[in-house]
Amino acid sequence: MRILLVHNFYQWAGGEDQVFAAEGELLERHGHTVSRYSVHNEQVARLGTVDLARKTLWNSSIHEEIRAACREHAPQIVHFHNTFPLVSPAGYYAARKEGAAVVQTLHNYRLICPGATLYRSGAICEQCVGRSFAWPGVVHGCYRDSRSATAGAAVLAAGHRLAGTWNRAVDRYIAPSEFLRQKYIEGGFHPEKVVHKPNFVPADPGVGEHRGGYGLYVGRLAEEKGIRLLLRACAEAKTKVPLKMVGDGPLASLP
């Protein structure tokens, strides 16, 4: 098959970026023709607040660029990973206009939670799941600790829910876990459109010999990952085991 992969890279590299790369390589190894379209959030710093809000809701220039990519590569499927904030849902409509099926991997909860994590103030929070507008998230400033930024994410989700984008413009959603799939169904997504496909390890390293004598964390260094809890558990453990951490993020400066 001919497949176009679309991804909006974050300012900090993370798991979504790795999945985007790994799935593309896996598809190519199995004989599929894969092309790629991507943008990077480093562009956000050059945009004003109003311009960024407009592009988050509908980015007309990227709409045309994806249409052009489809005409060049003639994909049968356009598979979106992250579209926030620069690609925007306009990418879905661009792919459909060129006759391609649209697939979106749900790497987080952004379409049902403006903070994208179902996590707030150190605890699980599902107050916005299923609401037509995520006003609790706006009140608490769940995205980047900013009410205005959270309002932008909430307007994106609510506006495209009202327009029918989530259930009309996307043919299939891929959920990496059954838990995530069920949360999206609770949030109003059609069950038959959301399928469960776990993430994978590109090359099986086999069973280790456990000779390292240390614990290992690999991932983004962010509050919702439980970094502080992990550090506290290591400090309070009766048997002291060194901990090595691989990653970057907002908590990288923690001692």
C-alpha positions in Angstrom: 0.0 0.0 0.0 0.9 3.6 -0.4 0.8 5.4 3.0 1.5 9.1 3.9 2.5 9.6 7.6 1.8 13.0 9.1 3.2 14.3 12.4 3.6 17.5 14.3 6.8 17.2 16.3 6.9 18.5 19.9 9.4 20.9 21.4 10.6 18.1 23.6 11.1 14.7 21.9 8.8 12.0 23.2 7.1 8.7 22.6 4.9 9.9 19.8 7.9 10.9 17.8 9.4 7.4 18.3 6.2 5.7 17.2 6.0 7.9 14.1 9.5 6.8 13.2 9.2 3.1 14.2 5.9 2.5 12.4 7.1 4.1 9.2 10.2 1.8 9.2 8.1 -1.3 10.0 5.7 -0.6 7.2 8.6 -0.1 4.8 10.2 -3.4 5.9 7.0 -5.1 5.0 6.9 -3.8 1.5 4.7 -0.7 1.8 5.5 2.6 0.2 5.8 5.2 2.9 6.1 9.0 2.5 6.2 11.5 5.3 5.0 15.0 6.0 6.0 16.7 9.3 6.2 20.1 11.0 7.9 21.1 14.2 6.6 23.1 17.2 9.7 25.3 17.1 7.6 27.3 14.6 5.2 28.3 17.4 7.6 30.8 18.8 7.4 32.8 15.6 3.6 33.1 15.7 1.4 35.6 17.5 -1.3 34.5 19.9 -4.2 35.1 17.5 -2.4 33.6 14.6 -1.5 30.4 16.6 -5.1 30.1 17.7 -6.4 30.4 14.2 -3.9 27.8 12.9 -4.7 25.4 15.7 -8.4 25.4 14.7 -7.8 25.3 10.9 -4.4 25.7 9.2 -5.2 26.5 5.6 -1.6 26.6 4.4 -0.9 23.1 5.8 -4.2 22.0 4.3 -2.9 22.9 0.9 0.5 21.3 1.6 -1.0 18.0 2.6 -3.2 18.1 -0.5 0.0 18.6 -2.6 1.7 15.8 -0.8 -1.2 13.5 -1.6 -1.2 14.5 -5.2 2.6 13.8 -5.4 2.6 10.4 -3.6 -1.0 9.2 -4.2 -1.4 7.5 -0.8 -4.3 5.2 -0.2 -4.1 6.0 3.6 -3.0 9.1 5.3 -2.0 8.2 8.9 -1.9 11.1 11.3 0.0 11.0 14.6 0.1 14.4 16.3 -1.8 17.2 14.7 -1.6 19.8 17.6 -1.2 22.7 17.1 0.1 23.3 13.6 -1.3 20.6 11.4 -4.8 21.0 12.8 -7.8 19.0 11.7 -7.6 20.7 8.3 -5.2 17.9 7.5 -8.0 15.3 7.6 -10.1 17.2 5.1 -7.1 17.7 2.8 -6.5 13.9 2.7 -10.2 13.1 2.1 -10.4 15.6 -0.7 -7.6 13.7 -2.4 -9.4 10.4 -2.0 -7.4 8.9 0.8 -8.6 7.1 3.9 -7.8 8.9 7.2 -6.3 7.2 10.3 -5.5 9.0 13.5 -3.4 7.4 16.3 -4.7 8.7 19.7 -1.4 9.1 21.6 -3.0 11.1 24.4 -6.4 12.4 25.6 -6.3 15.8 24.0 -9.6 15.5 22.1 -11.5 14.8 25.4 -9.2 16.6 27.8 -7.6 20.0 27.0 -4.6 19.1 29.2 -4.3 15.8 27.2 -3.5 13.7 30.3 -6.6 13.3 32.5 -4.4 14.5 35.3 -4.5 17.6 37.4 -2.9 18.8 40.6 -1.3 15.5 41.3 -4.4 13.4 40.8 -6.6 11.8 38.1 -9.2 14.2 36.7 -11.9 13.3 34.2 -14.2 16.3 34.7 -14.1 17.2 31.0 -14.7 13.8 29.5 -18.0 13.8 27.6 -18.7 17.5 27.9 -19.6 19.5 24.8 -17.2 22.2 26.0 -14.3 21.5 28.5 -15.0 24.5 30.8 -13.5 22.8 34.0 -10.2 22.6 32.2 -10.3 26.2 31.2 -11.1 27.3 34.8 -8.1 25.3 36.1 -5.8 26.3 33.2 -4.9 22.6 32.6 -2.9 23.3 29.4 0.4 24.9 30.1 -1.1 26.4 33.3 -2.8 29.0 31.2 -6.5 29.6 30.9 -6.2 31.3 27.5 -4.1 28.4 26.1 -6.5 25.9 27.6 -9.4 27.8 26.1 -7.8 27.4 22.7 -7.5 23.6 23.1 -11.1 23.4 24.4 -12.4 25.5 21.4 -10.5 23.2 19.0 -12.2 20.1 20.5 -15.6 21.6 20.9 -15.6 23.3 17.5 -14.7 20.2 15.6 -17.1 18.1 17.6 -19.9 20.5 16.6 -18.7 20.3 13.0 -18.7 16.5 13.0 -15.0 16.3 12.3 -14.2 13.6 14.8 -16.8 11.1 13.7 -17.1 12.2 10.0 -13.6 13.1 8.8 -11.6 10.3 10.3 -12.2 6.7 9.2 -10.3 4.9 12.1 -8.7 5.9 15.4 -5.9 3.8 16.8 -5.8 3.5 20.6 -2.5 2.1 22.1 -4.4 0.7 25.1 -7.9 -0.6 25.7 -8.2 1.8 28.6 -7.6 4.8 26.3 -10.1 3.4 23.8 -12.8 3.2 26.4 -12.2 6.7 27.6 -12.7 8.1 24.1 -15.9 6.1 23.7 -17.1 7.6 27.0 -16.1 11.0 25.5 -18.6 10.5 22.6 -16.5 8.7 19.9 -18.2 6.0 17.9 -17.0 2.6 19.3 -16.7 1.0 15.8 -14.2 3.7 14.8 -11.8 3.3 17.7 -9.6 0.2 17.5 -7.0 -1.1 19.9 -3.4 -1.6 18.6 -0.6 -1.7 21.1 2.7 0.0 20.6 5.7 -2.3 19.9 9.4 -2.7 20.4 11.1 -2.5 16.9 13.7 -5.1 17.8 13.3 -7.6 20.6 16.4 -7.3 22.8 15.6 -10.6 24.6 15.8 -11.3 28.3 18.5 -9.4 30.1 20.9 -10.9 32.6 20.1 -8.3 35.3 23.7 -7.6 36.0 23.5 -3.8 36.0 22.5 -3.3 39.6 20.4 -0.3 38.9 16.8 0.8 38.1 16.1 2.5 34.7 13.5 5.0 33.7 13.1 5.9 30.0 10.6 8.6 29.0 9.6 12.2 29.1 10.4 13.9 32.4 7.0 15.3 33.2 4.7 15.6 36.3 2.1 13.1 35.0 4.7 10.4 34.5 5.1 10.0 38.2 8.7 11.2 38.4 8.4 12.6 41.9 6.8 9.4 43.2 9.6 7.3 41.6 12.3 9.5 43.2 10.6 9.4 46.6 10.2 5.6 46.4 13.9 5.2 45.6 14.8 7.4 48.5 12.6 5.6 51.0 13.5 2.0 49.8 15.2 -0.2 52.3 17.4 -1.6 49.7 19.2 1.2 47.9 19.4 0.7 44.2 20.8 3.4 41.9 18.4 4.9 39.4 19.3 6.0 35.9 16.9 8.2 34.0 16.9 8.7 30.2 14.8 11.5 28.8 14.1 15.2 28.8 11.2 17.5 29.8 10.0 20.0 32.3 11.3 18.1 35.4 14.8 17.6 33.9 16.3 20.0 36.5 15.0 18.1 39.5 17.9 17.0 41.8 
